[in-house]
Amino acid sequence: MLIGAIAAGVYAALIIMHVTAIRARRATDDRRRPRLALWLASSGERRRGRVERDAVRLLLSGRIVRARYHTAMAAMAAQDDAEYPLEVPGTRR
């Protein structure tokens, strides 16, 4: 039982390391990453996708007006910019 717990702990630590590397957007080949790590790292993208999908559905059904849709998309873009700032090659901060 102890060996199983140690193996599970090591596996969890490796997955956490992969998730951290993926979220840091390090240049690596994601095909070699564990699927669980890819899924966990993409949770923010799935959340943003749901927010955008729901806003489009509300707009198309007429439950919100265009101005409110634009406000929702602008807020989502601002949050995305804060989480993943645009890095232009050749510029320094």
KAHU-V225418 format. One record per pair of residues at least 12 apart in sequence whose C-alpha atoms are under 8 Angstrom apart, sorted by the first residue. I is the first residue (numbers start at 1). J is the second residue. D is the distance in whole Angstrom. If there is no record, write none. Layout:
I:J:D
I:J:D
This chain:
15:34:7
15:36:7
15:37:5
16:37:7
18:33:7
18:34:8
18:37:6
19:37:5
19:38:7
19:40:7
19:41:5
20:41:8
22:38:7
22:41:6
23:41:6
48:76:7
52:73:7
55:69:6
55:72:7
56:69:8
